[in-house]
Every structure is written in C-alpha cells, then in structure tokens.
Amino acid sequence: MSLTTFQVPAPRSALMVRRRIATYFVGGVEQIPSLVAALGCLVHDLSVDVRDGVRESMMTCAVLIAADQVEALLEGLRGLPSVVSSELL
C-alpha cells in the first residue's frame, strides 16, 4: 500500500484589478503631490485638470490595486481635506 500525500495549495496573492478613479478637489496644483501619494499604488494614465477661476479641479487616473482594497482607497481619498469627492469611473 502506498501513502499518497497531498499538498495544500499556497494561498493566492490578492487579485490585482485596474480601476479608473475620478477625484474632485480644491486647492489647485499644490494638492496634486498629496493626492498621488494618497493613492499608494501603481498609477497609470494620470490626468489633472486645473483651471483658473474654477473652484474644483479634477484628477483622473487608472490604478492597479487589489480588488478588496478599492473601497478603502476611495475612502482614504475622500478623507483628505482637499477632496470634494472620489469615485470609480
């Protein structure tokens, strides 16, 4: 009789997904470094629209993030004093 051993598969790392995010903010160009730092993940296609005479500016980007971390990322952005709103596109 032979003894067969089974190996338990290693847990998979978190599934990374690409999500597009739009963040509306106040404070102009000076806020961009803190917004990008708050993303804390791999960022693609970053675009910022800051206009004279307009109260809110907009930053859009695509991020590569673990699927279960998307809501936490949005909540973190929304918690910044300069952020008016942040949402998935």
C-alpha positions as CSV (number, residue, x, y, z in Angstrom):
1,M,0.0,0.0,0.0
2,S,1.4,3.4,-0.9
3,L,0.8,6.5,1.0
4,T,-0.2,9.5,-1.1
5,T,0.4,12.9,0.3
6,F,-1.5,16.0,-0.8
7,Q,-0.1,19.4,-0.7
8,V,-2.3,22.3,0.2
9,P,-2.0,24.9,-2.5
10,A,-0.4,28.1,-1.3
11,P,-2.9,31.0,-0.9
12,R,-3.1,33.1,-4.0
13,S,-1.9,36.7,-3.7
14,A,-4.7,39.3,-3.9
15,L,-6.1,39.6,-7.3
16,M,-5.0,42.9,-8.8
17,V,-7.5,44.9,-10.8
18,R,-7.3,48.0,-12.9
19,R,-9.8,50.7,-11.9
20,R,-10.3,54.2,-13.2
21,I,-10.8,56.8,-10.5
22,A,-12.0,60.4,-10.7
23,T,-11.2,62.7,-7.8
24,Y,-12.5,66.3,-7.5
25,F,-10.5,68.5,-5.2
26,V,-9.9,72.1,-4.2
27,G,-6.7,73.9,-3.5
28,G,-5.2,73.9,-7.0
29,V,-1.9,72.5,-8.2
30,E,-0.4,72.4,-4.7
31,Q,-2.7,69.5,-3.8
32,I,-1.5,67.1,-6.6
33,P,1.5,65.6,-4.8
34,S,-0.6,64.7,-1.7
35,L,-3.3,63.2,-3.9
36,V,-0.9,61.0,-5.8
37,A,0.8,59.9,-2.6
38,A,-2.5,59.0,-1.0
39,L,-3.2,56.6,-3.9
40,G,-0.3,54.4,-2.7
41,C,-0.5,52.0,-5.6
42,L,0.6,51.7,-9.2
43,V,-0.9,54.6,-11.1
44,H,-1.4,54.7,-14.9
45,D,-2.8,57.4,-17.2
46,L,-2.8,60.2,-14.7
47,S,-4.6,63.4,-15.9
48,V,-5.2,66.5,-13.9
49,D,-7.5,69.4,-14.9
50,V,-6.8,72.6,-13.0
51,R,-8.4,75.8,-14.4
52,D,-8.2,79.4,-13.3
53,G,-11.5,80.8,-11.9
54,V,-13.0,77.3,-11.2
55,R,-13.4,76.2,-7.6
56,E,-12.9,72.5,-8.1
57,S,-10.2,70.7,-10.1
58,M,-10.3,67.1,-11.3
59,M,-7.7,64.3,-11.3
60,T,-8.4,61.0,-13.2
61,C,-6.2,58.0,-13.2
62,A,-6.2,54.3,-13.6
63,V,-4.8,52.3,-10.6
64,L,-3.6,48.7,-10.3
65,I,-4.9,47.6,-6.9
66,A,-6.1,44.5,-5.0
67,A,-9.8,44.1,-5.6
68,D,-10.6,44.1,-1.9
69,Q,-8.8,47.4,-1.4
70,V,-10.7,49.6,-3.9
71,E,-13.2,50.9,-1.3
72,A,-10.5,51.6,1.2
73,L,-8.6,53.6,-1.4
74,L,-11.7,55.7,-2.2
75,E,-12.4,56.3,1.5
76,G,-8.8,57.4,2.1
77,L,-9.0,59.9,-0.7
78,R,-12.4,61.2,0.5
79,G,-10.8,61.7,3.9
80,L,-8.3,64.2,2.6
81,P,-9.2,67.9,3.5
82,S,-8.8,69.0,-0.2
83,V,-11.0,66.2,-1.7
84,V,-14.6,67.0,-2.5
85,S,-15.4,63.6,-3.9
86,S,-13.7,60.5,-5.3
87,E,-15.4,57.8,-7.3
88,L,-15.0,54.9,-9.7
89,L,-15.5,55.7,-13.4
